[in-house]
């Protein structure tokens, strides 16, 4: 017996079945949210070497491209076969990584640890000196007793907060090293995975392209691949550029602070360099704790530090940043602030780092859809035409 299927109602039935299944899955997830989180955490832990490997490969790919496009194109390597060039490029890339880690572990980390330990030990002495200076200052002002008590209370609260923060730096540093040490095997596996990914990266790209064209029509596949290239371009330029920019700013800050004989030069330069990765808020996040660290040693030097950081950030914002990051991401300062606040609230520190390029991608997709709809209606697509 032959059944005459109605294509229209068959399609409706299939979509209805998919919606019902998705609803059931969503209900099961929300009703057992804690169990779902545990399962997801276990899955992430299982895939951690591959996640680490992909992240390492993605970052080192920029170094590999530099060696392959700038160094291995020289006459010295002209007769090398493509596979030999790739092997040599990988050797240069991972040698660079090992060299940077060696320099950090032998020169930066010991001094950084010594600075944190020294700050934790010296902070009571600094607080005592600043408290005496503040008492002398308030005595000279001859303030009323209620105002004086208010200032003293606020100062004590601030001192307690600073002491708590500084004394927690050592356990935080220890926990960080402990977490790295406990994940050392996953990091080693991640390095191995990254090597395999970079060796055959063109093959992986081709395989992804092949799967995309097999699942979707040519029109949709072209759009998906265009969006993938756009996302990679935005993320790659932003992340690699920000890391290089922050490294330069950290070195520049160290040199300037050394010239001005600032205290805790390594620690302050490290804080400024790391926080500079965060757009917009980064300079403020790094400058505030650094200012108070120097303030306890010398209030005059702390004021000079603010001026130095202001000058360095102006140089970064107007000269170094644009040179490294290239053209704008295509979004205004308002949307940068918006993306930082939203992604920072949802994903924390990592959200503040990747929030801007992520929002730039979403913004470009929405922009394309809106302009396409306007063109279909025969309307202008420029925003200025609607002002």
ZATOR-754082 format. One record per residue (C-alpha): z, x, y; residue number from 1; residue in one letter. Coordinates in steps of 0.05 Angstrom, whole numbers, always signed. Each point is the difference from the previous one (the first is absolute). Example, Ala and Ser with C-alpha at 12.3 -4.5 7.8 and 13.67 -1.06 7.14 Angstrom:
! ZATOR-754082
LUMVEX:w:u:v:k:r
LUMVEX:+156:+246:-90:1:a
LUMVEX:-13:+27:+69:2:s
//
This chain:
! ZATOR-754082
LUMVEX:w:u:v:k:r
LUMVEX:+0:+0:+0:1:x
LUMVEX:-21:+29:+67:2:x
LUMVEX:+46:-7:+60:3:x
LUMVEX:-32:-8:+68:4:x
LUMVEX:+44:+40:+48:5:x
LUMVEX:+0:-20:+73:6:x
LUMVEX:-4:+66:+38:7:x
LUMVEX:+36:-28:+61:8:x
LUMVEX:+59:-28:-38:9:x
LUMVEX:+3:+60:-47:10:x
LUMVEX:+8:+45:+61:11:x
LUMVEX:+54:-45:+29:12:x
LUMVEX:+37:+0:-67:13:x
LUMVEX:-3:+76:-6:14:x
LUMVEX:+27:+9:+71:15:x
LUMVEX:+55:-52:-13:16:x
LUMVEX:+20:+37:-64:17:x
LUMVEX:+3:+66:+38:18:x
LUMVEX:+42:-31:+55:19:x
LUMVEX:+49:-30:-51:20:x
LUMVEX:+6:+67:-36:21:x
LUMVEX:+13:+37:+65:22:x
LUMVEX:+52:-52:+20:23:x
LUMVEX:+36:+7:-66:24:x
LUMVEX:-1:+77:+6:25:x
LUMVEX:+26:-4:+71:26:x
LUMVEX:+56:-47:-21:27:x
LUMVEX:+20:+45:-57:28:x
LUMVEX:+1:+61:+46:29:x
LUMVEX:+42:-34:+54:30:x
LUMVEX:+49:-30:-50:31:x
LUMVEX:+11:+67:-33:32:x
LUMVEX:-9:+45:+61:33:x
LUMVEX:+52:+51:-21:34:x
LUMVEX:-30:+8:-69:35:x
LUMVEX:-69:+5:+33:36:x
LUMVEX:+25:+56:+46:37:x
LUMVEX:+28:+37:-61:38:x
LUMVEX:-67:-6:-37:39:x
LUMVEX:-38:+24:+62:40:x
LUMVEX:+48:+58:+9:41:x
LUMVEX:-10:+21:-73:42:x
LUMVEX:-75:-5:+7:43:x
LUMVEX:+1:+42:+63:44:x
LUMVEX:+45:+51:-34:45:x
LUMVEX:-48:+4:-59:46:x
LUMVEX:-60:+9:+47:47:x
LUMVEX:+38:+47:+48:48:x
LUMVEX:-37:+63:-23:49:x
LUMVEX:-67:-34:+13:50:x
LUMVEX:+24:-27:+67:51:x
LUMVEX:+24:+69:+21:52:x
LUMVEX:-63:+31:-27:53:x
LUMVEX:-45:-48:+39:54:x
LUMVEX:+40:+13:+64:55:x
LUMVEX:-4:+76:-8:56:x
LUMVEX:-75:-4:-17:57:x
LUMVEX:-13:-45:+60:58:x
LUMVEX:+34:+48:+49:59:x
LUMVEX:-27:+64:-32:60:x
LUMVEX:-70:-29:+0:61:x
LUMVEX:-4:+15:+74:62:x
LUMVEX:+18:+73:-13:63:x
LUMVEX:-51:+3:-57:64:x
LUMVEX:-54:-29:+44:65:x
LUMVEX:+15:+52:+54:66:x
LUMVEX:-8:+57:-50:67:x
LUMVEX:-63:-29:-31:68:x
LUMVEX:-34:-17:+66:69:x
LUMVEX:+24:+57:+44:70:x
LUMVEX:+16:+59:-45:71:x
LUMVEX:-41:-7:-64:72:x
LUMVEX:-64:-11:+39:73:x
LUMVEX:+2:+72:+25:74:x
LUMVEX:-53:+49:-26:75:x
LUMVEX:+52:+34:-44:76:x
LUMVEX:+3:-63:-44:77:x
LUMVEX:-73:-20:+6:78:x
LUMVEX:-18:+15:-73:79:x
LUMVEX:+60:-36:-28:80:x
LUMVEX:-13:-62:-43:81:x
LUMVEX:+31:-68:+22:82:x
LUMVEX:+52:+3:-56:83:x
LUMVEX:+19:+71:+19:84:x
LUMVEX:+7:-20:+73:85:x
LUMVEX:+44:-59:-20:86:x
LUMVEX:+44:+45:-42:87:x
LUMVEX:+5:+51:+56:88:x
LUMVEX:+14:-54:+51:89:x
LUMVEX:+57:-27:-44:90:x
LUMVEX:+28:+70:-7:91:x
LUMVEX:+0:+9:+75:92:x
LUMVEX:+30:-69:+11:93:x
LUMVEX:+58:+6:-48:94:x
LUMVEX:+13:+72:+22:95:x
LUMVEX:+7:-27:+71:96:x
LUMVEX:+49:-53:-25:97:x
LUMVEX:+41:+52:-38:98:x
LUMVEX:+0:+46:+60:99:x
LUMVEX:+25:-55:+47:100:x
LUMVEX:+55:-20:-49:101:x
LUMVEX:+20:+73:-8:102:x
LUMVEX:+5:+10:+76:103:x
LUMVEX:+40:-64:+7:104:x
LUMVEX:+49:+16:-57:105:x
LUMVEX:+11:+72:+22:106:x
LUMVEX:+1:-4:+75:107:x
LUMVEX:+9:-71:+25:108:x
LUMVEX:+46:-33:-52:109:x
LUMVEX:+56:+53:+0:110:x
LUMVEX:+3:+1:+76:111:x
LUMVEX:-3:-76:+2:112:x
LUMVEX:+58:-5:-49:113:x
LUMVEX:+39:+52:+38:114:x
LUMVEX:-11:-38:+65:115:x
LUMVEX:+24:-66:-30:116:x
LUMVEX:+62:+33:-31:117:x
LUMVEX:+15:+38:+65:118:x
LUMVEX:-8:-64:+41:119:x
LUMVEX:+47:-38:-47:120:x
LUMVEX:+52:+56:+6:121:x
LUMVEX:-6:+10:+75:122:x
LUMVEX:-4:-73:+21:123:x
LUMVEX:+77:-10:+8:124:x
LUMVEX:+3:+61:+46:125:x
LUMVEX:-59:-26:+41:126:x
LUMVEX:+29:-70:+4:127:x
LUMVEX:+67:+28:+24:128:x
LUMVEX:-34:+40:+55:129:x
LUMVEX:-42:-59:+24:130:x
LUMVEX:+61:-46:-2:131:x
LUMVEX:+38:+48:+45:132:x
LUMVEX:-59:+4:+48:133:x
LUMVEX:-4:-76:+1:134:x
LUMVEX:+75:-6:+13:135:x
LUMVEX:-6:+48:+59:136:x
LUMVEX:-60:-37:+27:137:x
LUMVEX:+33:-69:-4:138:x
LUMVEX:+64:+28:+32:139:x
LUMVEX:-39:+25:+60:140:x
LUMVEX:-34:-68:+8:141:x
LUMVEX:+69:-33:+4:142:x
LUMVEX:-23:-63:-37:143:x
LUMVEX:+42:-62:-10:144:x
LUMVEX:+40:-2:-65:145:x
LUMVEX:-40:-56:-33:146:x
LUMVEX:-66:+36:+13:147:x
LUMVEX:+29:+65:-24:148:x
LUMVEX:+25:-32:-65:149:x
LUMVEX:-68:-32:-11:150:x
LUMVEX:-35:+67:+8:151:x
LUMVEX:+49:+34:-47:152:x
LUMVEX:-8:-54:-53:153:x
LUMVEX:-76:+3:+3:154:x
LUMVEX:+2:+76:-3:155:x
LUMVEX:+46:-1:-60:156:x
LUMVEX:-46:-49:-36:157:x
LUMVEX:-59:+45:+16:158:x
LUMVEX:+37:+62:-25:159:x
LUMVEX:+19:-34:-65:160:x
LUMVEX:-72:-21:-11:161:x
LUMVEX:-26:+70:+13:162:x
LUMVEX:+52:+32:-46:163:x
LUMVEX:-16:-50:-55:164:x
LUMVEX:-75:+11:+9:165:x
LUMVEX:+5:+76:-2:166:x
LUMVEX:+49:+3:-58:167:x
LUMVEX:-48:-45:-40:168:x
LUMVEX:-58:+47:+12:169:x
LUMVEX:+23:+49:-54:170:x
LUMVEX:+8:-54:-54:171:x
LUMVEX:-67:-30:+21:172:x
LUMVEX:-33:+68:-6:173:x
LUMVEX:+33:+10:-68:174:x
LUMVEX:-22:-69:-24:175:x
LUMVEX:-72:+15:+23:176:x
LUMVEX:-1:+66:-39:177:x
LUMVEX:+31:-35:-60:178:x
LUMVEX:-53:-55:+2:179:x
LUMVEX:-55:+53:+4:180:x
LUMVEX:+31:+39:-57:181:x
LUMVEX:+6:-62:-44:182:x
LUMVEX:-73:-17:+13:183:x
LUMVEX:-25:+72:-10:184:x
LUMVEX:-33:-17:-67:185:x
LUMVEX:-37:-59:+32:186:x
LUMVEX:-21:+45:+57:187:x
LUMVEX:-27:+52:-49:188:x
LUMVEX:-38:-55:-38:189:x
LUMVEX:-24:-26:+67:190:x
LUMVEX:-28:+68:+18:191:x
LUMVEX:-37:+3:-67:192:x
LUMVEX:-27:-71:+11:193:x
LUMVEX:-23:+19:+71:194:x
LUMVEX:-39:+59:-27:195:x
LUMVEX:-38:-44:-49:196:x
LUMVEX:-13:-51:+55:197:x
LUMVEX:-28:+52:+47:198:x
LUMVEX:-42:+34:-54:199:x
LUMVEX:-38:-65:-16:200:x
LUMVEX:+10:-38:+65:201:x
LUMVEX:-75:-16:+7:202:x
LUMVEX:+1:-28:-72:203:x
LUMVEX:+60:-44:+16:204:x
LUMVEX:-35:-25:+63:205:x
LUMVEX:-63:-15:-39:206:x
LUMVEX:+40:-36:-54:207:x
LUMVEX:+35:-44:+52:208:x
LUMVEX:-67:-16:+31:209:x
LUMVEX:-30:-17:-68:210:x
LUMVEX:+58:-48:-16:211:x
LUMVEX:-6:-33:+69:212:x
LUMVEX:-74:-13:-8:213:x
LUMVEX:+12:-28:-70:214:x
LUMVEX:+52:-50:+24:215:x
LUMVEX:-30:-24:+66:216:x
LUMVEX:-68:-15:+29:217:x
LUMVEX:-37:+56:+37:218:x
LUMVEX:+17:-31:+68:219:x
LUMVEX:+74:-4:-14:220:x
LUMVEX:+1:+68:-34:221:x
LUMVEX:-33:+33:+60:222:x
LUMVEX:+52:-33:+45:223:x
LUMVEX:+58:+22:-45:224:x
LUMVEX:-25:+71:-2:225:x
LUMVEX:-11:+1:+76:226:x
LUMVEX:+71:-26:+10:227:x
LUMVEX:+26:+54:-49:228:x
LUMVEX:-36:+55:+38:229:x
LUMVEX:+26:-27:+66:230:x
LUMVEX:+72:-4:-25:231:x
LUMVEX:-5:+71:-28:232:x
LUMVEX:-28:+25:+65:233:x
LUMVEX:+55:-33:+42:234:x
LUMVEX:+57:+20:-47:235:x
LUMVEX:-26:+69:-14:236:x
LUMVEX:-12:+18:+73:237:x
LUMVEX:+67:-28:+21:238:x
LUMVEX:+46:+27:-55:239:x
LUMVEX:-31:+70:-5:240:x
LUMVEX:-7:+4:+76:241:x
LUMVEX:+72:-22:+11:242:x
LUMVEX:+27:+51:-50:243:x
LUMVEX:-39:+57:+32:244:x
LUMVEX:+19:-24:+70:245:x
LUMVEX:+74:-4:-18:246:x
LUMVEX:-2:+69:-32:247:x
LUMVEX:-30:+29:+65:248:x
LUMVEX:+52:-37:+42:249:x
LUMVEX:+56:+26:-44:250:x
LUMVEX:-24:+72:+7:251:x
LUMVEX:-12:-8:+76:252:x
LUMVEX:+70:-30:+9:253:x
LUMVEX:+31:+58:-40:254:x
LUMVEX:-36:+52:+44:255:x
LUMVEX:+20:-34:+66:256:x
LUMVEX:+72:-12:-21:257:x
LUMVEX:+6:+73:-24:258:x
LUMVEX:-25:+24:+68:259:x
LUMVEX:+52:-44:+35:260:x
LUMVEX:+54:+23:-49:261:x
LUMVEX:+18:-71:-22:262:x
LUMVEX:+53:-9:-54:263:x
LUMVEX:-19:-24:-70:264:x
LUMVEX:-73:+16:+13:265:x
LUMVEX:-23:-7:-73:266:x
LUMVEX:+37:-67:-10:267:x
LUMVEX:-25:-30:+66:268:x
LUMVEX:-72:+23:-11:269:x
LUMVEX:+1:-29:-71:270:x
LUMVEX:+26:-67:+25:271:x
LUMVEX:-52:-3:+56:272:x
LUMVEX:-57:+20:-47:273:x
LUMVEX:+19:-50:-55:274:x
LUMVEX:+11:-60:+46:275:x
LUMVEX:-65:+15:+37:276:x
LUMVEX:-36:-28:-61:277:x
LUMVEX:+23:-69:+22:278:x
LUMVEX:-46:-26:+56:279:x
LUMVEX:+28:-24:+66:280:x
LUMVEX:+74:+1:-19:281:x
LUMVEX:-1:+68:-34:282:x
LUMVEX:+12:+43:+62:283:x
LUMVEX:+59:-44:+21:284:x
LUMVEX:+30:-2:-71:285:x
LUMVEX:-2:+76:-4:286:x
LUMVEX:+22:+14:+72:287:x
LUMVEX:+63:-43:+0:288:x
LUMVEX:+40:+34:-57:289:x
LUMVEX:-26:+68:+22:290:x
LUMVEX:+24:-13:+71:291:x
LUMVEX:+71:-16:-23:292:x
LUMVEX:+1:+61:-47:293:x
LUMVEX:-16:+45:+59:294:x
LUMVEX:+45:-40:+47:295:x
LUMVEX:+63:+20:-38:296:x
LUMVEX:-18:+73:+10:297:x
LUMVEX:-25:-2:+72:298:x
LUMVEX:-14:-62:+43:299:x
LUMVEX:-45:+40:+45:300:x
LUMVEX:-43:+23:-58:301:x
LUMVEX:-2:-71:-26:302:x
LUMVEX:-31:-22:+66:303:x
LUMVEX:-50:+58:-4:304:x
LUMVEX:-16:-22:-71:305:x
LUMVEX:-19:-70:+24:306:x
LUMVEX:-47:+31:+51:307:x
LUMVEX:-30:+46:-52:308:x
LUMVEX:-12:-57:-50:309:x
LUMVEX:-31:-42:+56:310:x
LUMVEX:-50:+56:+15:311:x
LUMVEX:-15:+13:-73:312:x
LUMVEX:-12:-74:-14:313:x
LUMVEX:-47:-4:+61:314:x
LUMVEX:-39:+60:-28:315:x
LUMVEX:-1:-34:-69:316:x
LUMVEX:-21:-68:+27:317:x
LUMVEX:-54:+25:+46:318:x
LUMVEX:-27:+64:-32:319:x
LUMVEX:+23:+15:-72:320:x
LUMVEX:+2:-72:-27:321:x
LUMVEX:-70:-22:+24:322:x
LUMVEX:-31:+66:-24:323:x
LUMVEX:+28:-8:-70:324:x
LUMVEX:-1:-76:-10:325:x
LUMVEX:-67:-9:+35:326:x
LUMVEX:-18:-67:+28:327:x
LUMVEX:+47:-58:+5:328:x
LUMVEX:+16:-44:-60:329:x
LUMVEX:-30:-57:+40:330:x
LUMVEX:+64:-39:+15:331:x
LUMVEX:+39:-5:+65:332:x
LUMVEX:+70:+26:+13:333:x
LUMVEX:+27:-71:-8:334:x
LUMVEX:-26:-6:-71:335:x
LUMVEX:+26:+70:-17:336:x
LUMVEX:+69:-22:+23:337:x
LUMVEX:-7:-66:-38:338:x
LUMVEX:-21:+35:-65:339:x
LUMVEX:+57:+50:+4:340:x
LUMVEX:+53:-53:+11:341:x
LUMVEX:-26:-46:-56:342:x
LUMVEX:-14:+53:-53:343:x
LUMVEX:+62:+39:+18:344:x
LUMVEX:+43:-63:-10:345:x
LUMVEX:-33:-16:-67:346:x
LUMVEX:-12:+70:-31:347:x
LUMVEX:+48:+44:+40:348:x
LUMVEX:-18:+71:+18:349:x
LUMVEX:-63:+1:-44:350:x
LUMVEX:-23:-63:+34:351:x
LUMVEX:+6:+33:+68:352:x
LUMVEX:-43:+58:-25:353:x
LUMVEX:-57:-40:-32:354:x
LUMVEX:+8:-63:+42:355:x
LUMVEX:-50:+19:+55:356:x
LUMVEX:-59:+19:-45:357:x
LUMVEX:+14:-60:-45:358:x
LUMVEX:+0:-47:+59:359:x
LUMVEX:-63:+34:+27:360:x
LUMVEX:-36:-17:-66:361:x
LUMVEX:+24:-73:+1:362:x
LUMVEX:-19:-5:+74:363:x
LUMVEX:-71:+27:-14:364:x
LUMVEX:-9:-50:-57:365:x
LUMVEX:+22:-60:+42:366:x
LUMVEX:-44:+25:+58:367:x
LUMVEX:-61:+3:-46:368:x
LUMVEX:+13:-71:-26:369:x
LUMVEX:+11:-29:+69:370:x
LUMVEX:-62:+34:+30:371:x
LUMVEX:-42:-22:-60:372:x
LUMVEX:+21:-72:+9:373:x
LUMVEX:-15:+3:+74:374:x
LUMVEX:-70:+28:-12:375:x
LUMVEX:-14:-56:-50:376:x
LUMVEX:+17:-50:+55:377:x
LUMVEX:-43:+38:+51:378:x
LUMVEX:+60:+19:+42:379:x
LUMVEX:+15:+68:+32:380:x
LUMVEX:+45:+46:-40:381:x
LUMVEX:+28:+42:+57:382:x
LUMVEX:+71:-17:+22:383:x
LUMVEX:-18:+12:+73:384:x
LUMVEX:-48:-59:-3:385:x
LUMVEX:+59:-47:-11:386:x
LUMVEX:+42:+25:+58:387:x
//
